[in-house]
Amino acid sequence: MDCISLASKLTSAQENDFFGFYCRGVCNTEFKFFDEALNDFDAALINLKKNKFPKIMEEYEQETELRIAHVFRLQRKYSMALERLDKLINQYPKYAFAYKSKAGMQVDMDEPWNALKIANQGLAEHPNDKELVNLRNYLVYDLTTNRNE
């Protein structure tokens, strides 16, 4: 809980600070305070837009959107998580983690064909990404040996 306290001090001292809200969101996620985490990540995104150097903050925007989708995934709110990931992929098609997360979510939902499609989309952007290659190989193996579909 110290991390939440420290992040709260930072947000109190600098109310427009992205990092305080982001860090508190991460802490709240770890403690399974999901509503608080979502509020913090939303506040972080609002403050991110106020930054004088928006190009520098793109990486943080991607990571924050991914974390929001992760919270929805943990809550089993898959449609909301997929919506966030679709938005993220559309805005940043080169962001490999979005494909990995979306494909993983499809596996969670027992949709291996969709997961394979998404892994292949990610590999079109990142052909040498080992995690995506491994995921694709696992899915191909699973679909061809363990399923009668």
HELIX and SHEET records of a PDB file:
HELIX    1   1 ASP A    2  ALA A   13  1                                  12    
HELIX    2   2 PHE A   18  GLU A   30  1                                  13    
HELIX    3   3 PHE A   34  LYS A   49  1                                  16    
HELIX    4   4 PRO A   54  LEU A   74  1                                  21    
HELIX    5   5 TYR A   78  GLN A   91  1                                  14    
HELIX    6   6 ALA A   96  ASP A  108  1                                  13    
HELIX    7   7 PRO A  112  GLU A  125  1                                  14    
HELIX    8   8 LYS A  130  THR A  145  1                                  16    
END                                                                             
